[in-house]
């Protein structure tokens, strides 16, 4: 049971990351001899398989980061490619699940008899009934996590201000980072105890559901906050304008309300951010043009995050000062 559940968990984790990078990492560590795949799945360490997966990975990552340069076209391309890639998540999960059985038995020889008992493949090399069950269960797990992630993306983008051309590179960065972290954990936990992989799979699923719930909550708070600002703009224009100004230019809202200390500090921080931003964009644009979109995405994400929290803090201060319940 531990062999089956851990293999299902290993494959299902691709739903929380970039499936092609997960496959690529899995194939490369097998190619260099770090792990041993299930015999029938050793085609994954061949150069043709690695090349195809690497190409698919580039095709999904490139439009996401190029969206910072050409938002209209590249966002459409990125959305289309991600939509098509969604149909391949079950296949990627099944590949890793079937391949990881060999990895687990290689690290834990006492489980080798279970591999023979499972009979994942028949004599002709085709998937047997148990193989279909293992692959299907992993595919279902990965599809569930991927579906939750798909639903969470626009909510997080709206709540965090990363909609438009920022959403694609932010999501791509998160998914690629998750791929490296999760595959590293799969390797390390497999060496310790297969049951830890099951625990990791359960944890990732819980975190995905929690992220969806948190995104819905933040969206509700954002909607409520926007409503407050709009009502303030009508009943107390100075308050409404100060909150909006604080979001775009840190410190300006505090200065409007004569909070000189915090206003000056935030203004200086905003000025430093502007100088660093344009310096980095100019430098990377000349020396490392392919890195510039990522620098822009991360910097603007920081800008919106700081502006959001500073504006929210100002709103709370004004509610107390004006004794207004909105």
Buried (B, 14 or more C-beta within 10 A) or exposed (E): EBBBBBBBBBBBBBBBBBBBBBBBBBBBBBBEEEBBBBEBBBEBBEEEBBEBBBEBBEBBBBBBBBBBEEBEEBBEBBBEBBEEBBEBBBBBBBBBBBBBBBBBBBBBEEBBEBBEEBEBBEEEEEBBEBBEBBBBBBBBBBBBBBBBBBBBBBBBBBBBBBBBBBBBBBBBBBBBEBBBEBBEBBBEBBBEBBBBBBEBBEEBBEBBBEBBEBBBEBBEEBEEBEEBBEBBBEEBEEBBBBBBBBBEBBBBBBBBBEBEEBBEEBBEBBEEBEEEBEEBBEEBBEEEEEBBBBBBBBBBBEBBEBBBEBBBBBBEBBBEEBEBEB
